[in-house]
Amino acid sequence: MIQLNNLSIAPYPNEEAETFTTLFENTSLKIEAIRSWLKNPGELYNQDRDEWVLLVEGEAELEIEDQILKLCKGDYLLIPKYTSHRVRSTAKDTLWLGIFSS
């Protein structure tokens, strides 16, 4: 079955929070819409899956191991599995597309 959805379904979070909406998932792939509004560093992640992220809207600052990256709308990157990373801050309207693969 073909299903069309709009990323606007991802709910806006309260300040200092993120919301996660799974758009697709099977045994080897997960795609999420992630809304962020963080003024302070978020949770530290060290996942067992590769993560490719695209910043669809807004601005963000990421900490990946010892590097600080500033991202703008349209920027994307691959975070290899077992790489420590966290979102340090985002604009209020930030929307990510995250693709996780094993």
C-alpha positions, -999 to 999 in steps of 0.1 A, spaced: 0 0 0 13 35 -8 9 61 20 17 98 17 23 119 48 36 153 55 64 160 79 42 186 96 27 157 115 58 157 137 46 176 168 64 208 180 81 201 214 81 223 245 113 242 252 142 220 262 126 189 245 126 168 214 97 148 198 103 117 176 79 104 150 87 71 133 78 75 96 90 40 85 107 10 102 117 -25 93 144 -49 105 173 -30 89 160 6 85 143 33 106 133 68 95 123 94 120 110 130 119 126 147 149 115 182 162 140 199 186 139 230 207 170 229 229 189 258 245 211 234 265 229 202 255 206 172 251 211 135 259 245 120 249 240 92 224 263 63 214 241 41 192 246 7 177 233 19 143 246 43 117 226 76 116 222 99 86 206 132 95 192 160 73 183 194 89 151 201 71 142 233 90 159 255 116 195 256 129 214 234 152 247 229 169 260 193 174 288 178 194 303 148 178 331 133 199 353 164 203 340 185 174 313 212 175 294 215 142 269 243 133 242 231 109 218 251 88 187 241 68 198 216 41 229 204 59 233 166 64 258 142 78 265 106 86 272 97 123 288 62 123 275 37 149 293 39 183 302 76 178 293 97 209 272 127 199 246 151 212 225 181 201 239 211 219 212 236 209 186 242 182 163 269 170 127 267 181 115 254 147 141 228 141 131 197 121 154 167 114 150 137 92 170 108 108 177 76 89 191 47 110 206 16 95 222 -15 109 
